[in-house]
Amino acid sequence: MGDWVAFWDSQHSLYVSARHRDAHYRTIAEDIAAYIPSSSAVVLDYGCGEALHADRIAAAARKLILVEAAPNVRAGLAARFKDHPTIEVLSPQDARGLADRSVDLAVVNSVTQYLTSSELGALLVLIRRLLTPGGLLVIGDAVPPHTSLLTDTWALLNFAAANGFLAAALGGLLRTALSDYRRLRSRLGLSRYSEAEMIRKLEQIGFLAARAETNIGHNQTRMTFVARPR
Ligand SMILES: C[S@@+](CC[C@H](N)C(=O)[O-])C[C@H]1O[C@@H](n2cnc3c(N)ncnc32)[C@H](O)[C@@H]1O
């Protein structure tokens, strides 16, 4: 699914305005920060995207490792946080070189839908190795079967209304309808998991897993899972 990395690396219009982008990343950062177990924790955010408010996560932890596959996005992160003392920016390849049992909280938010099942399997094996024995994996925004672009659109409109960018969202939806995102989504599809399938996948790789009550971010038709090494 390398095409998805190229899409996220491009100047896409999925965030309909600066206000949307800011509200999106603020919400994600606050939701992730709520999972940080202590101020001495090492946190890894895999597939972090632009992570505009990563400093909020870093403020609640000892160290924040941002892992991003898209090279332009990663370069932007490295430039933005180059003077931040506790934020490190890595590629997925670099992340494979991290020490075993060195991460207390690993977050994978809104990424599983863009990975093939075997890519997700390999990522879970990596995270299982990196987590401390008492560590926590949080997989957010997993897409269940039978949701559609329409469901996502409705969730976005609600988020837009609550955050003051409804007019921009309506214009943005038209752009999305004509965009590479829609074409890619119908050509490549999204990887979808039912609650039971995701839990089974996590358990096969050595986690004890459960679905969280609420999803990270604005779309509550999607699912978040919490998992600990068994
Ligand atoms: C929707 S963005 C999520 C960004 C951020 N985590 C958030 O919640 O806003 C999807 C992310 O998945 C990453 N991604 C997509 N396909 C990937 C792949 N095959 N390997 C690694 N990362 C991938 C993209 O680079 C992008 O950062």
The ligand as an SDF file (V2000), in Angstrom:
LIG
                    3D

 27 29  0  0  0  0  0  0  0  0999 V2000
   -4.4280    9.5460    8.4200 C   0  0  0  0  0  0  0  0  0  0  0  0
   -2.7050    9.7340    8.5970 S   0  0  0  0  0  0  0  0  0  0  0  0
   -2.5970    9.5860   10.3690 C   0  0  0  0  0  0  0  0  0  0  0  0
   -1.7340   10.6470   10.9780 C   0  0  0  0  0  0  0  0  0  0  0  0
   -1.8810   10.7640   12.5070 C   0  0  0  0  0  0  0  0  0  0  0  0
   -1.5240    9.5360   13.1880 N   0  0  0  0  0  0  0  0  0  0  0  0
   -3.2930   11.1830   12.8650 C   0  0  0  0  0  0  0  0  0  0  0  0
   -3.9470   10.4430   13.5980 O   0  0  0  0  0  0  0  0  0  0  0  0
   -3.7170   12.2380   12.4090 O   0  0  0  0  0  0  0  0  0  0  0  0
   -2.1180    8.1560    8.0250 C   0  0  0  0  0  0  0  0  0  0  0  0
   -0.6350    7.9060    8.2810 C   0  0  0  0  0  0  0  0  0  0  0  0
   -0.3500    6.5460    7.9400 O   0  0  0  0  0  0  0  0  0  0  0  0
    0.9440    6.5010    7.3690 C   0  0  0  0  0  0  0  0  0  0  0  0
    1.0450    5.3280    6.5140 N   0  0  0  0  0  0  0  0  0  0  0  0
    0.2330    4.9910    5.4900 C   0  0  0  0  0  0  0  0  0  0  0  0
    0.6710    3.8550    4.9030 N   0  0  0  0  0  0  0  0  0  0  0  0
    1.7600    3.4550    5.5980 C   0  0  0  0  0  0  0  0  0  0  0  0
    2.6540    2.3560    5.4720 C   0  0  0  0  0  0  0  0  0  0  0  0
    2.5060    1.4270    4.5310 N   0  0  0  0  0  0  0  0  0  0  0  0
    3.6890    2.2670    6.3580 N   0  0  0  0  0  0  0  0  0  0  0  0
    3.8460    3.2070    7.3270 C   0  0  0  0  0  0  0  0  0  0  0  0
    3.0330    4.2770    7.4810 N   0  0  0  0  0  0  0  0  0  0  0  0
    2.0110    4.3940    6.6190 C   0  0  0  0  0  0  0  0  0  0  0  0
    1.0400    7.7900    6.5770 C   0  0  0  0  0  0  0  0  0  0  0  0
    2.3730    8.1470    6.3200 O   0  0  0  0  0  0  0  0  0  0  0  0
    0.2940    8.7860    7.4520 C   0  0  0  0  0  0  0  0  0  0  0  0
    1.1490    9.4790    8.3010 O   0  0  0  0  0  0  0  0  0  0  0  0
  1  2  1  0
  2  3  1  0
  2 10  1  0
  3  4  1  0
  4  5  1  0
  5  6  1  0
  5  7  1  0
  7  8  2  0
  7  9  1  0
 10 11  1  0
 11 12  1  0
 11 26  1  0
 12 13  1  0
 13 14  1  0
 13 24  1  0
 14 15  1  0
 14 23  1  0
 15 16  2  0
 16 17  1  0
 17 18  1  0
 17 23  2  0
 18 19  1  0
 18 20  2  0
 20 21  1  0
 21 22  2  0
 22 23  1  0
 24 25  1  0
 24 26  1  0
 26 27  1  0
M  CHG  2   2   1   9  -1
M  END
$$$$
